[in-house]
Amino acid sequence: MPLWEYNGIIELSRIPKRGKYLRYYLLGFIDAEGCFSVSIKKLKTAKFGYVLDPVFTLTQHKQNRVVLELLKKTLNAGRIIEKSGQKNLLVFVIDNRRLLKEKLINFLDKYKPIVKWNDYQKFREIILAMERKEHRTREGFERLVKLAYKMNMEGKQRRYKLKEIFPLMGSSETVRRASPD
C-alpha cells in the first residue's frame, strides 16, 4: 500500500510501497549528497570571539526538487531554498540545533550512513555537546572547535586556521595544544 502522506509531492506509484524502503532511499541520498558542517564564525559579542554553527545541507538541481521535498516531509524538518548565486540549484537546509537533534540525528541513528559515518559521528557529538551547553566553557568550546576541524577533509576548506582562532581566545597554552596548522 503506497504512502498516502506523500500524495501531492510525487506520483505515489513512483515511491516504494513501504516507508522503510523510502527512508533507506533517502539515507542513500544523504550519504551521497548531504553535508554535515559546523561553521566557526567570528562574532565580537561572543564569549570566546567565535560561535559554532552546525548545519546540514543537501543540494540538488531544481529539476530534482521532489527528492528534497520527500526528505523534508520524511524528517518533518528543514526548508528548501535557492542556492545563492546559482538559480538552478536548490538546497535543503536544517540549521536549527533542536531540529538537527530531534529529527536528523534521530533519523540517522536508526538509518546509519556508511560513507559519511565519521563526519556524522563528529557532527552528532558536537550537537549533543552543545545541547548539554558544553560550548559555554573555554575547555568545551576548544574541544568542539577541534572536533569540527577534524570533519570534512580535516578542515582543509576552513577560512581560519586553528592557530588563528585560539590566540584570540586568550590562551597561549591552547595554541600549543592545537594542531600544527
SEMI-585708 format. One record per residue (C-alpha): residue number from 1; residue in three letters; x, y, z. Coordinates in nm, 4 decimals, m for minus. Example, Ala and Ser with C-alpha at 12.3 -4.5 7.8 and 13.67 -1.06 7.14 Angstrom:
BEGIN
nr;rest;xx;yy;zz
1;ALA;1.2300;m0.4500;0.7800
2;SER;1.3670;m0.1060;0.7140
***
This chain:
BEGIN
nr;rest;xx;yy;zz
1;MET;0.0000;0.0000;0.0000
2;PRO;0.1533;0.3371;m0.1039
3;LEU;0.2423;0.6027;0.1473
4;TRP;m0.0543;0.8399;0.1087
5;GLU;0.1044;1.1214;0.3066
6;TYR;0.3371;1.1808;0.0111
7;ASN;0.0469;1.2401;m0.2282
8;GLY;0.0949;1.5786;m0.3913
9;ILE;0.4736;1.5588;m0.3700
10;ILE;0.5208;1.2719;m0.6131
11;GLU;0.3092;1.0238;m0.8037
12;LEU;0.2550;0.7509;m0.5445
13;SER;0.3354;0.4705;m0.7879
14;ARG;0.6930;0.6059;m0.8058
15;ILE;0.7769;0.5549;m0.4385
16;PRO;0.8273;0.2289;m0.2505
17;LYS;0.5213;0.0675;m0.1025
18;ARG;0.6776;0.0576;0.2454
19;GLY;0.8049;0.3587;0.4380
20;LYS;1.1172;0.1726;0.5462
21;TYR;1.2326;0.1443;0.1851
22;LEU;1.1717;0.5131;0.1201
23;ARG;1.3725;0.6019;0.4331
24;TYR;1.6638;0.3850;0.3159
25;TYR;1.6453;0.5533;m0.0251
26;LEU;1.6656;0.8943;0.1457
27;LEU;1.9523;0.7722;0.3641
28;GLY;2.1421;0.6838;0.0465
29;PHE;2.0792;1.0330;m0.0831
30;ILE;2.2029;1.1847;0.2431
31;ASP;2.5105;0.9600;0.2390
32;ALA;2.5935;1.0574;m0.1197
33;GLU;2.4887;1.4216;m0.1409
34;GLY;2.4439;1.5505;0.2147
35;CYS;2.6866;1.7734;0.4002
36;PHE;2.7352;1.7857;0.7757
37;SER;2.9173;2.1037;0.8671
38;VAL;2.9938;2.3122;1.1704
39;SER;3.0927;2.6654;1.0783
40;ILE;3.3070;2.8652;1.3130
41;LYS;3.2018;3.2253;1.2770
42;LYS;3.3792;3.5273;1.4139
43;LEU;3.1474;3.7292;1.6369
44;LYS;3.2764;4.0151;1.8518
45;THR;2.9960;3.9781;2.1055
46;ALA;3.0531;3.6032;2.1529
47;LYS;3.2121;3.4867;2.4774
48;PHE;3.5208;3.3491;2.3006
49;GLY;3.5082;3.5691;1.9875
50;TYR;3.3598;3.2888;1.7771
51;VAL;3.0433;3.0810;1.7649
52;LEU;2.9807;2.7257;1.6479
53;ASP;2.7059;2.6967;1.3873
54;PRO;2.6059;2.3392;1.2919
55;VAL;2.4084;2.2902;0.9722
56;PHE;2.3035;2.0029;0.7479
57;THR;2.2587;2.0698;0.3761
58;LEU;2.1760;1.8680;0.0684
59;THR;2.1977;2.0313;m0.2752
60;GLN;2.0159;1.9271;m0.5907
61;HIS;1.9354;2.0710;m0.9311
62;LYS;1.5920;2.2311;m0.9278
63;GLN;1.4587;1.9576;m1.1572
64;ASN;1.5160;1.7123;m0.8696
65;ARG;1.3223;1.9154;m0.6133
66;VAL;1.0996;1.6155;m0.5430
67;VAL;1.3828;1.4406;m0.3558
68;LEU;1.4257;1.7426;m0.1304
69;GLU;1.0500;1.7549;m0.0726
70;LEU;1.0470;1.3844;0.0184
71;LEU;1.3291;1.4410;0.2661
72;LYS;1.1571;1.7435;0.4170
73;LYS;0.8307;1.5510;0.4553
74;THR;1.0001;1.2411;0.5977
75;LEU;1.2033;1.4338;0.8556
76;ASN;0.9275;1.6867;0.9204
77;ALA;1.2019;1.9485;0.9355
78;GLY;1.4113;2.1806;0.7230
79;ARG;1.3475;2.4183;0.4402
80;ILE;1.4277;2.4305;0.0711
81;ILE;1.5933;2.7423;m0.0646
82;GLU;1.7565;2.8534;m0.3870
83;LYS;2.1355;2.8336;m0.3665
84;SER;2.2794;3.1819;m0.3575
85;GLY;2.4094;3.2855;m0.6981
86;GLN;2.3012;2.9593;m0.8635
87;LYS;1.9358;2.9813;m0.9594
88;ASN;1.9293;2.6243;m1.0939
89;LEU;2.0298;2.4699;m0.7614
90;LEU;1.8162;2.4115;m0.4543
91;VAL;1.9406;2.3417;m0.1042
92;PHE;1.7625;2.1509;0.1689
93;VAL;1.8772;2.3066;0.4977
94;ILE;1.8380;2.2208;0.8647
95;ASP;2.0183;2.4757;1.0792
96;ASN;1.8069;2.4710;1.3938
97;ARG;2.0005;2.2794;1.6587
98;ARG;1.6894;2.1359;1.8219
99;LEU;1.5616;2.0058;1.4862
100;LEU;1.9047;1.8705;1.3990
101;LYS;1.8961;1.6711;1.7215
102;GLU;1.5322;1.5643;1.7250
103;LYS;1.4820;1.4952;1.3556
104;LEU;1.8078;1.4418;1.1653
105;ILE;2.0127;1.2726;1.4387
106;ASN;1.7222;1.0505;1.5395
107;PHE;1.6760;0.9505;1.1740
108;LEU;2.0468;0.8832;1.1188
109;ASP;2.0865;0.6932;1.4431
110;LYS;1.8289;0.4497;1.3073
111;TYR;1.9268;0.4531;0.9366
112;LYS;2.3035;0.4782;0.9622
113;PRO;2.5144;0.6421;0.6920
114;ILE;2.8087;0.4455;0.5574
115;VAL;3.0183;0.6856;0.3504
116;LYS;2.9736;0.9863;0.5780
117;TRP;2.9775;0.7896;0.9035
118;ASN;3.2876;0.9590;1.0510
119;ASP;3.1730;1.3133;0.9748
120;TYR;2.8262;1.2286;1.1006
121;GLN;2.9631;1.0981;1.4312
122;LYS;3.1618;1.4183;1.4878
123;PHE;2.8650;1.6348;1.3842
124;ARG;2.6407;1.4391;1.6204
125;GLU;2.8861;1.4706;1.9071
126;ILE;2.9126;1.8481;1.8581
127;ILE;2.5352;1.8970;1.8523
128;LEU;2.4755;1.6798;2.1575
129;ALA;2.7572;1.8564;2.3466
130;MET;2.6067;2.1925;2.2566
131;GLU;2.2696;2.0715;2.3828
132;ARG;2.4467;1.9961;2.7123
133;LYS;2.5884;2.3528;2.6916
134;GLU;2.9487;2.2325;2.6865
135;HIS;3.0378;2.5013;2.4335
136;ARG;2.9868;2.7658;2.7037
137;THR;3.3097;2.6770;2.8824
138;ARG;3.6516;2.7535;2.7360
139;GLU;3.7579;2.3889;2.7574
140;GLY;3.4339;2.2649;2.5985
141;PHE;3.4414;2.5260;2.3244
142;GLU;3.8006;2.4405;2.2366
143;ARG;3.7232;2.0677;2.2276
144;LEU;3.4269;2.1225;1.9951
145;VAL;3.6224;2.3552;1.7647
146;LYS;3.8980;2.0945;1.7353
147;LEU;3.6383;1.8273;1.6641
148;ALA;3.4796;2.0457;1.3939
149;TYR;3.8232;2.0855;1.2353
150;LYS;3.8501;1.7070;1.2051
151;MET;3.5388;1.6990;0.9860
152;ASN;3.5194;1.7334;0.6078
153;MET;3.8746;1.6608;0.4977
154;GLU;4.0363;1.7670;0.8264
155;GLY;3.9319;2.1313;0.7876
156;LYS;4.1206;2.1931;0.4619
157;GLN;3.8460;2.4260;0.3382
158;ARG;3.8281;2.6307;0.6584
159;ARG;3.8562;3.0068;0.6452
160;TYR;4.0518;3.0261;0.9712
161;LYS;4.3361;2.8023;1.0839
162;LEU;4.3191;2.6738;1.4405
163;LYS;4.6192;2.8838;1.5399
164;GLU;4.4261;3.1936;1.4278
165;ILE;4.1244;3.1120;1.6439
166;PHE;4.2849;3.0038;1.9690
167;PRO;4.5171;3.3030;2.0299
168;LEU;4.2144;3.5313;2.0064
169;MET;4.0626;3.3320;2.2890
170;GLY;4.3487;3.4486;2.5090
171;SER;4.5223;3.1226;2.5934
172;SER;4.8786;3.0612;2.4793
173;GLU;4.8533;2.7082;2.6243
174;THR;4.5677;2.6431;2.3838
175;VAL;4.7869;2.7284;2.0859
176;ARG;5.0402;2.4618;2.1864
177;ARG;4.7617;2.2027;2.2206
178;ALA;4.6036;2.2916;1.8855
179;SER;4.7021;2.1234;1.5625
180;PRO;5.0188;2.2484;1.3893
181;ASP;4.8224;2.4155;1.1078
***
